[in-house]
């Protein structure tokens, strides 16, 4: 399969990633008659197929979801509240100073690291506290309290979210690679859900606090940023560095893109029917539309996908 790549052994070569990267740049992938799996875009760690790697990556991903929720709830959203209050813009946050409010007061460093299970907590609550506490301790030591330098808290929260999102994409890619799930389907399902956790967590938190407009703006702004920056910037850098075009491994991209436009139209029609009030009707409409889109998109990828994936574990 890898004719022309002499003396390469992906299983036993000590510096696999460095050698593979140089070979990837110097040889046209089209000559191999196969597409490289997405896992080669990540560091050479747990790349060999193993159920142990899949299980470890799965549980690490689940814990990273918890860490993301803590970052958004304890640092990012409170920092945004203080920023909106300080900016004196027309916002729902201006009616109360986050620093002086009695309900859900902002936590300081001591409140983060000196927490203990509440008296009378059952075994499940104590176990959940034990699971979260290491993450809360690390975050408290690396992110300053929102009560002090909230600009720095917001900046470091974004850095943490970026790092955790990358790790999520990496570990979930390992899971998909071991389960032999095509990269396009992984991108539509597991990776899409994993990398959208920050938006989901922050939107859920601010919605519970009554800031519906902030949740909608977060969803629209994050998706616009994802399309134009998170896709455009890496593609631009990779094409400039490797001097080659970017090939998208998706057989039904045109159809799924048209379906995404259709789902946006359905959402707007739902807003019109509900008179732009976020209620159960809009929620159920969005959820059902997403499930239908996901099923059709995955079926199209399975039926139309004729890509031959390279086996990087072969010599």
N, C-alpha and C positions, 0 to 999 in steps of 0.2 A: 504493500500500500504506500509506503513512504520511500519509493525508489528515488534515488538522487540525494537522500539524506544519509549519507554514509556515516558509519560509526556512531549512530544515534541510538541510544537505548533509553526510552523514557522511564523505565522502571528502576534502572540501576545507576543511571548517570548521576554523579554527585552534585553537579551544578546544572540540573535540568533546566531550570527556568532561564538562566543566562544563555545557555546553548540554544534552547528552543526559541527564545526571543530573536537571536541573531539569525537563526535559520528562517524564521517566519518573515523577517524583513527582506532576506535575500532571495527567497524562492517564491514564485507565484503560486498562491494557494490553488488557483484554477488548475494547475498541472497535476494536482493530487486527486482531482475528481471527487473531492469531498469538502465539506465545510468544517472548520474548526469549532469545537464546542466552546460555549461561553466561559467554561471554567478556566481556560487558559489565559483569560484576561485578568485573573486574580493571582495572588502569590502562590507559590508552589508549596502548599500545605494541605494535607488531607485530600490530595488530588486523586490518589488511587482509589478505585471502587472498593468500598468496605462498609458493611452494615454498622460497624462501630463509628466510622466517620459520619455516617448519615444520622445516627441517633444523637451523637454528641453535638453535631451542627444544629439539629432540630431543637434540642433543649437550650442551647446557647441562644438561638433565635428567639425562643419563648421568653428567656430572661431579658434579652435586649428590648423586647416589647415593654416589659415592666419598667426598665430603666428609661425608655423614651417617655412613658406616661409620667414618671416622676419629674423628669426634666421639664416637660410642658406644664405640669400642674404646679410645681413648687417654684419654678424659676422663670420660664419664658412668659407665661400668661401674666403673672404678677408684674414682671418688668414692663410688659406692654401696657398694663393698667396704669402704672406710674408714669410711663411716657405720655400716654394720652392725657392724663390729668395735668402734667407739667406743661404740655404743649398748649393747653387752653383752646383746644379745637372743639367744634360742635360734636360732642360725643356723649353716649349714654353714661360714660364713666365720670363725667364732671360733677354729678350731683353728690359725690361722696369721695373724700380723700382716702385712698387705699391705706395710707399710713395710720389713720386714726379710726378707721371703722372697727366696730365691735364684732361683726359677723365675719368669719373667715379672716382673721388678722394675718398680716404678713409675718412669716417666720424668720427668725434670726438664726445665726450659726448655732447657738446653744439649743434652740428648739429642734434643729435638724438632727444633731448628734446625741442629744440626751433624751430622746424619746424612748419610752418603754411601753409594753402592752398595757392597755387599759385594765384597771381592776375588774375582775369578773370575766375576763376574756376566756373563751373556750379554746380548745386545742387547735382548731382550724385558724382562728384569729391570731394565736401566738405563732403558729407556723408561718402564716402569711407575713407577720411582722419580721420574723427571722429571715425570710426570703428577701424582703425589701431592704432591710437595714444595711447590708453591705453596700448596696447601690446608693442609698441615701448618705452614707458616711463618705464614700468616695466623691460624690457630687458636692457635698458640703465643703470638702477640703479643696476642691478645684474651682468652684464657682462662688464668688462672694455673695453675701446675702442681698436680697433685693431691697432691704431696708436701708442699705448704704449706697453703693455704687451700682445703680440699676442699669446704667448703660453698659457697664462691663459685664454685669450678670446676663443681659440680653445677648451680648456678643459671644460670651463663652457658652451660653446655652445653644446658640446656633452652631458653634463649633462642635459641641457634643452631639447634637442631632445629626450633623454631617458625618461624623465618625461612626456613630451607631448605625446610620442608614447604610453606609458602605459595608460595615460588618454584617448587617442583615442581608444585604444583597449577596455577599460572599457566601455566608453560611447556607442560605436558602438555595443558592446555585449548587452547592455541594450536595444538598439533599436531592434536588432535581436530577443532578448528574448520576447519583447512585440509583435513583428510581427509574432512570432512563426516560425521563420526561423531556420532550423536545424543548429547545430553548425558547421558541416562539410562544409555546403554551405556558412555560414557566413565566415568561414576561407578562402574559395576559392575566395570570392568576396569582401565583404565590409571590413573585417578585413585585408585582403591582401592589398587592396588599401590604407587603412588608415595607416597601419604600414610602407608602402613603400613610403609615402609622402616625408620623408627626402631625400631618394635617388632620387626621381623624381624631387624635387625642386632643389637640388644641381646639378644634371646632366643637368637640363634645363638651369640653370644659367650659368654654365661653358661652355655649348654648345653655348649659345648666345654670349659668350665672345671669342669663337673660340678655346676652349680647348677640342677638340673632344676626344683625347686620355684619358684625365682625366675622361670624362663622361663614356667611355667604362670601364675603370679600376674601376670606382666607382660601376658600375652595377655588374661586375664580383666579385669584392671583397666583396661587401655587401651581395650578395647572398651566397657566400661561408661562410662568417661569420654567416649569419642567420642559415644555415644548421648545421654547426659543433659546433657553440658556443651557439647561441640563442635557439637551440633545445637541443643540447647535455648537456649543463651545467645545465639548469633547471631540465631536466629529471634525471640527475645524483644526484642533490641535493635532489629532491623529493623522489627518490628511497632510498637514504641513510637515510633521515629523517623519512619517513613513513614505511620503510622496506617492500615495496610492489612494484610489477612491474607496469609499466606505460601502460595503455590500451589506444590505439588510436581509437577514435570513427570515423572511416571512412570505408565504405564498399567497396569502389573502389580504395583503396590506390595503389594497385599494378598496376592497369590500368592507373591511373592518373600519377604515377611516370614514367611509360614507355612513356606516352604522353609528359611529360616534356623533357625527353631525345630526343624525336622526334622533339620537337620545337627547341631545341638547335642545332640539326643537320640542320633543315631548316634555322635557322639564319646563321649558318656557310656557308651553300650553297649560301645564299643571299649575304654574304660578298665576296665569290669567284666570283659570277656573276658580282658584282659591283666593283670588284678589290679593295676590302677593302676601299671603299669610302662611307661615310655615306650620303646617299641621299634619295630622295623620295621613290625609289624602296625598299630600306632596311626598311624604316619606314612603308610603307604600308604592306610589307610582315610580319613584326613583329606584327603589329596591327591586321591584319586578322588572323594570326596564333593564337594570344592570344584569340581573340573572339571565334574562333572555339574550342580551348581547353576549354575555360570557359563554353561554351554551353554543350559540350559533358561531361565534368566533373560533372557539376551540374545535368544533366540528369541521369548520372550513380549513383550519390549519392541518387537521389530521387527514382530511380527504384530499387536499391539494398539495400537501407537502411531499415533495419528491427529492428532498435534499439527502445526500449521503453524508452522515456525520463521521469525521475521522476518529479512529480509535487511537487515542494518544498513548495507550498502554502497550500498543504493539511496537515491535522493533522496526 
